[in-house]
Amino acid sequence: MNKDQVKGVGEQIKGKVNEAVGKVTNDPGKELKGDLQQGAGKVQKAYGDAKEDAKDNAKRTGH
């Protein structure tokens, strides 16, 4: 697991918390912030996943 994967998952978790807080407190801005954080976290994790896949493929093929 690389740092982008870890940070991406962390952002997704923070986003879930902000979204939940926004729903409970009826704060659409906080809820939207949570949605955006989750999206950004998914993108960062996907980037990290792609880096790991490339590294694994390079090890397998010797390049």
VEXFI-446014 format. One line per 8 residues: for each residue x, y, z of N, C-alpha, C. Coordinates in pm, whole numbers. Layout:
X:Y:Z:X:Y:Z:X:Y:Z; ...
***
This chain:
86:-117:0:0:0:0:90:123:0; 59:219:-86:140:340:-93:67:459:-28; 138:571:-19:83:687:52:-43:742:-14; -53:733:-145:-173:784:-212:-295:699:-177; -276:570:-165:-387:483:-127:-432:514:16; -335:531:106:-367:560:246:-438:696:259; -382:797:193:-443:931:199:-583:930:137; -598:856:28:-729:848:-37:-834:787:52
-799:680:119:-893:616:211:-924:710:328; -821:780:377:-842:876:485:-939:986:446; -925:1037:325:-1016:1141:277:-1158:1088:263; -1171:966:218:-1304:906:207:-1370:896:344; -1293:857:444:-1347:845:580:-1386:982:634; -1298:1081:617:-1331:1217:662:-1457:1267:591; -1467:1235:463:-1584:1277:387:-1712:1214:439; -1705:1086:474:-1823:1017:531:-1865:1084:661
-1766:1117:745:-1797:1182:873:-1861:1318:848; -1802:1400:761:-1859:1532:732:-1998:1521:673; -2018:1424:585:-2151:1405:526:-2252:1370:634; -2216:1279:724:-2306:1238:831:-2337:1355:924; -2234:1432:960:-2254:1549:1047:-2345:1649:977; -2324:1669:848:-2408:1761:773:-2554:1718:770; -2577:1588:758:-2715:1537:757:-2779:1554:895; -2706:1520:1000:-2760:1526:1135:-2789:1671:1176
-2700:1762:1139:-2716:1902:1178:-2793:1984:1074; -2838:1915:970:-2912:1982:861:-2828:2096:802; -2701:2066:773:-2607:2163:717:-2567:2116:577; -2638:2165:475:-2608:2119:339:-2464:2146:295; -2405:2254:343:-2267:2286:308:-2170:2180:359; -2190:2137:482:-2105:2033:542:-2127:1900:470; -2251:1873:436:-2283:1750:363:-2215:1749:226; -2220:1862:156:-2156:1874:26:-2004:1860:39
-1948:1923:142:-1804:1910:166:-1767:1763:182; -1849:1690:256:-1824:1547:274:-1830:1470:144; -1928:1502:62:-1939:1436:-69:-1815:1464:-154; -1769:1589:-154:-1652:1626:-233:-1526:1558:-180; -1513:1550:-48:-1397:1483:10:-1396:1335:-29; -1512:1273:-27:-1519:1133:-64:-1477:1113:-209; -1523:1202:-295:-1486:1194:-437:-1337:1212:-457; -1280:1311:-388:-1137:1335:-400:-1058:1216:-345
-1107:1158:-237:-1041:1042:-180:-1042:923:-272; -1154:903:-341:-1165:792:-436:-1066:811:-552; -1054:934:-599:-961:963:-709:-818:937:-663; -783:987:-544:-647:969:-495:-616:821:-472; -712:747:-418:-690:604:-396:-674:531:-529; -756:567:-628:-745:504:-760:-608:531:-821; -557:653:-801:-424:688:-850:-319:600:-780; -333:585:-650:-242:499:-575:-252:355:-619
-374:308:-646:-393:171:-694:-322:151:-828; -335:249:-916:-270:240:-1047:-119:236:-1033; -64:316:-941:80:314:-918:125:177:-867; 48:119:-776:81:-13:-723:75:-119:-832; -29:-111:-916:-42:-206:-1026:76:-197:-1122; 116:-74:-1153:229:-54:-1243:357:-110:-1182; 375:-87:-1053:494:-138:-984:493:-291:-982; 377:-350:-955:365:-496:-954:391:-555:-1092
336:-490:-1195:357:-538:-1332:504:-530:-1371; 571:-423:-1328:713:-408:-1360:795:-518:-1293; 758:-554:-1172:828:-661:-1101:809:-794:-1173; 685:-818:-1218:655:-945:-1286:724:-959:-1419; 731:-848:-1493:791:-854:-1627:939:-823:-1627; 990:-774:-1515:1132:-743:-1505:1170:-611:-1570; 1072:-523:-1592:1101:-391:-1654:1082:-283:-1554
***
